[in-house]
Amino acid sequence: MSQHPSTTDDLADEAASLDGYFSDAPLETQPRYPPIDESFDRCVVISNLPKVPEAKYDKLAKVVLKLVSRIGNLSSYGNDDIEASSSSSGCGDDGQFSGFFMPKSDVDGNTAGCAFVEYESAGDARRAIEVLEGYKFDKNHSLRVTPYERASKLSEVVEGEFQMPEPEPFKERPNTMTWLEDTCQRDQFAIRHGKETAVYWNDGRGEPVVDYDGARERKAGVNWCDYYVQWSPKGSYLATLVPSKGVILWGGRGFEKLGRFAAPGVNFVVFSPQENYMLTSNNNGRDPHAIKVWSIQSGTCLRTFPLYPKDFLDPSQSESSDGGGGVPPPPFQWSHDDKYLARMGKDLISIFETPSMKLLDKRSLATDGIREFQFSPKANVIAYWAPEHKNQPAHVDLIEIPSRKQLRQKNLFNVTKCSMVWQESGEYLGVKVTRHTKSKKTLYNNLELFRVNEPGVPVEMLDVKDAVMSFAWEPQGSRFAIIHAENPTSTKVNVTFYDMYKTTELEKKKGVGGNKKGGGVGGGGNKEKQVVAEVNLVETLEGKQCNCIFWSPAGRTVILAALGDSASGTLEFYDVDSKTLVIKEHYRANQVLWDPSGRTVATTVTQPIGGGHFKFAMDNGYILWTFQGKQLSQSSFEAFYQFTWRPRERLTSKEEIAVIARNIKKYEKQFNAFDEAKKRKLRLQETKGKRKSRAEFRAVMARLGEWRARQKQERMELLGGYDSEDEQNFSTKEVTIETVLNTKDELVY
C-alpha cells in the first residue's frame, strides 16, 4: 500500500527542516527501568486471625487494618486510599495494591485466618513483628507474625511423616552456688585495677585470698574485663562489661563462661531481683535500641527501648548533640518477684509484664506531674511523688500492682523536693520533704513515715528544725538515723537515731500478774512494759564530722563517715545498743561498702575508668575493717576503679535470727572448736618449712648415729679395749655451788 504523495512531501520537508538536529548516536531500544526490589523484608504475614463469613469480612478487615497501621505507613502503589484495600483482593478500584490483603477460602468463602501486610520500610516490618507477636486480638486468638520470606520458605516444606530429631547431648551447666558451700563461710569480693580483674575470698580475720584472677583469659591473650563488673542480686553471676562487644556472664567453680549478650557500647547493667532477666544500656540518646532487656536463661532479647520515653524531653533537648540535653534518663525499676518492669514517662508510669514485655492492661498508669517512683523491695507496691500540678497539692501515693488500687495518698503543701527511702524489708517508707515558706526564701525539712504493712497505712510526720543531709533505715529493724545541722554547709553536725516503736510502762491492774508484794514484769513495781507504734527519739550524737550513714546489714552497728575530696575521711564505728564508739580514718575515702554478713566493711579510694589523670592516684586502694573498727588488710594500686562485694541471699527471718541470738551459747563450743581447728591448720601451714627442716636434721643425726655404732668395735680396738661410751668407766662427783643474787633486810614487829 503506497503513501499519498502530499504526505510524502510533507515528511520530506519536515526532515529537511530538522537536518542537523538529529544525533549520530544509535538509538537505545531498551528502556531504563529503576532497580527492582526483589526482597520482601517489608512484608509480614499475620496468622491466627478469626475466620469469619463474607458478611463480617469488612468489619474484621477494618479492625486489622487499624491495628497494623499503628505500627507504620503501609505501602501504596498509585493509590493513597488505604480504605479501598479492604476488599478481598487487597486492591482499590483502580486495581492497584495498597499494602493489605486478607484472603478468603475457596471452599466456604470464609476468611483464611491470615493477612498479608506490606510496610513502607523494613524497620516498620520488624517493629510489627516485635509488637504484634503474641498480641491478644480477642480472648480466643493471639496473633502470630512471621516475616514473608520465612513464610514462603515454610510453604516449600514437603509434607511427610514426622521424625523426631536426635536430642543434643545433655551438658550440665556449672553450679552457680558452689561458693556458698565454702566450709569456712567466707565472703567474696571483686576488684578492678589497671587492666586486671580479680575475685578474692575474705574470712573476716586475715588477708584476702585470690579465688580467680583471669588467668585463663590472660593465657589466651585477652583481658577478662575492659570496663566495670557487676554481681547479680543473689551472687550467682558475675557480669563483665566489654563495650566493644557486650556483656559476658561468668559463674560456677573457676568462673566459667555462662553466656554472651551482644550489646555494643554497653556501660551498665541491671539484674532483676530473682536473676531471671538483665537490662543493658549504652546511654546513647540517639539509639532507638539503647536499652535492651534480656532473658538470662535463653539469652534472647525480649524487648528494646530508647533511652528516653516518648514526649519525655522538650524539642530543644531532643535536638541536642547527645539526644538528651544533659537530662538524666528515667531509670527502670524491677518488682521484687521479677513480674514487672516499670519506667517513668511524662505524667505516667509504664509497667511491662514479663516475659512478654507487653504493657500491663495495654495502658500506662496515669501519674500527673510525677518526679520519682520506687518499687517496694518486698511487695508489688509502687510509691511515687508529684509536686503541685494543675491546682493539685503535692502528694505521695502508694499504688498496688496489678490492681492499680491506691493504698494511701498523703497530700503535701509548699513542697520544693522529696526523697523516698524504703526500708530493706519493705515495712516502712520514709519520705524526706523539703518545704519552703510562702516567700520561698527559707527552706525546712520534715519526714513523712509510712507504716506500709499496717491497716490503712498510717503516716506519721516528724518535724525537724534543722536541714537534713542524710537519712538511712536499719536494714532489718525499725530504727533509722538522720544527719542534720542548722546550716547544710556546717562542718559539725548532729546524728539522731529514732525508733518506729516506743516502749511505755503501764500500771498493772490488781490481781493481774506479779505477786502479792507487787513484783511485776521487770522485777519491781506494779508496772508492765508495752510496745506502742509511735516514733521514738533514741538518742542524739552532737558535734560529729560526717556526711554519710552506713548501717551494717546485720543491724545494730552504724558507720558515720566523712567522704569526699574535701572531707577528712573520718570513720566512726558506733554500736547503737552498747553505745560504744571507735574512731578510725581512711584519708580521701569515697566509698564505704559492707559485706552481706555485716562482719567486714571496706573503705575505698577509687577513680573513674577513662577519666584521665586522677589527682588522688597516690591514695588509690582499699582497707578492710571488722565491724568493731579493727583493720584487717590494706592494699594500694596506681589505678583502682572498683570494689564490689558478692551478694548472698538472706535465708533466715528476723524471728529465726532472734532465736539464734538467744541461744548463742549453745553454738559457742562448736564455733570455738572450729576456730581452734582452723588456727591449728594455719599454724601447721606456717610451720611447714620448719618442721620439714627439723625432720631432715633428725634423719641426718639418726644416720650418723648408726654409722658411729658400726665403728664401735674398731674404735675399742684402737683404744686397747677401752669403751668411751661405758658409764662404768667414769666416776661421778656432785658439787653444789650457791650464789647470793640479792639481799634485803626487813624488820618484823
Secondary structure as GFF3:
##gff-version 3
##sequence-region A 1 749
A	DSSP	alpha_helix	5	17	.	.	.	ID=ss1
A	DSSP	beta_strand	43	47	.	.	.	ID=ss2
A	DSSP	three_ten_helix	54	56	.	.	.	ID=ss3
A	DSSP	alpha_helix	57	69	.	.	.	ID=ss4
A	DSSP	three_ten_helix	82	86	.	.	.	ID=ss5
A	DSSP	beta_strand	100	101	.	.	.	ID=ss6
A	DSSP	beta_strand	114	118	.	.	.	ID=ss7
A	DSSP	alpha_helix	122	132	.	.	.	ID=ss8
A	DSSP	beta_strand	136	138	.	.	.	ID=ss9
A	DSSP	beta_strand	141	142	.	.	.	ID=ss10
A	DSSP	beta_strand	144	147	.	.	.	ID=ss11
A	DSSP	alpha_helix	148	155	.	.	.	ID=ss12
A	DSSP	three_ten_helix	178	181	.	.	.	ID=ss13
A	DSSP	beta_strand	187	193	.	.	.	ID=ss14
A	DSSP	beta_strand	196	202	.	.	.	ID=ss15
A	DSSP	beta_strand	209	212	.	.	.	ID=ss16
A	DSSP	alpha_helix	215	219	.	.	.	ID=ss17
A	DSSP	beta_strand	229	231	.	.	.	ID=ss18
A	DSSP	beta_strand	238	242	.	.	.	ID=ss19
A	DSSP	beta_strand	246	251	.	.	.	ID=ss20
A	DSSP	beta_strand	256	262	.	.	.	ID=ss21
A	DSSP	beta_strand	268	271	.	.	.	ID=ss22
A	DSSP	beta_strand	277	281	.	.	.	ID=ss23
A	DSSP	beta_strand	291	295	.	.	.	ID=ss24
A	DSSP	beta_strand	301	305	.	.	.	ID=ss25
A	DSSP	alpha_helix	315	318	.	.	.	ID=ss26
A	DSSP	beta_strand	332	334	.	.	.	ID=ss27
A	DSSP	beta_strand	340	345	.	.	.	ID=ss28
A	DSSP	beta_strand	348	353	.	.	.	ID=ss29
A	DSSP	beta_strand	358	359	.	.	.	ID=ss30
A	DSSP	three_ten_helix	360	362	.	.	.	ID=ss31
A	DSSP	beta_strand	365	366	.	.	.	ID=ss32
A	DSSP	beta_strand	372	375	.	.	.	ID=ss33
A	DSSP	beta_strand	381	386	.	.	.	ID=ss34
A	DSSP	beta_strand	394	400	.	.	.	ID=ss35
A	DSSP	beta_strand	405	412	.	.	.	ID=ss36
A	DSSP	beta_strand	415	422	.	.	.	ID=ss37
A	DSSP	beta_strand	428	436	.	.	.	ID=ss38
A	DSSP	beta_strand	443	451	.	.	.	ID=ss39
A	DSSP	beta_strand	459	464	.	.	.	ID=ss40
A	DSSP	beta_strand	467	473	.	.	.	ID=ss41
A	DSSP	beta_strand	479	485	.	.	.	ID=ss42
A	DSSP	beta_strand	493	499	.	.	.	ID=ss43
A	DSSP	beta_strand	502	507	.	.	.	ID=ss44
A	DSSP	beta_strand	527	532	.	.	.	ID=ss45
A	DSSP	beta_strand	536	544	.	.	.	ID=ss46
A	DSSP	beta_strand	548	551	.	.	.	ID=ss47
A	DSSP	beta_strand	557	561	.	.	.	ID=ss48
A	DSSP	beta_strand	570	575	.	.	.	ID=ss49
A	DSSP	beta_strand	581	585	.	.	.	ID=ss50
A	DSSP	beta_strand	591	594	.	.	.	ID=ss51
A	DSSP	beta_strand	600	605	.	.	.	ID=ss52
A	DSSP	three_ten_helix	617	619	.	.	.	ID=ss53
A	DSSP	beta_strand	621	626	.	.	.	ID=ss54
A	DSSP	beta_strand	631	636	.	.	.	ID=ss55
A	DSSP	beta_strand	640	645	.	.	.	ID=ss56
A	DSSP	alpha_helix	654	662	.	.	.	ID=ss57
A	DSSP	alpha_helix	664	686	.	.	.	ID=ss58
A	DSSP	alpha_helix	688	710	.	.	.	ID=ss59
A	DSSP	alpha_helix	712	718	.	.	.	ID=ss60
A	DSSP	three_ten_helix	727	729	.	.	.	ID=ss61
###
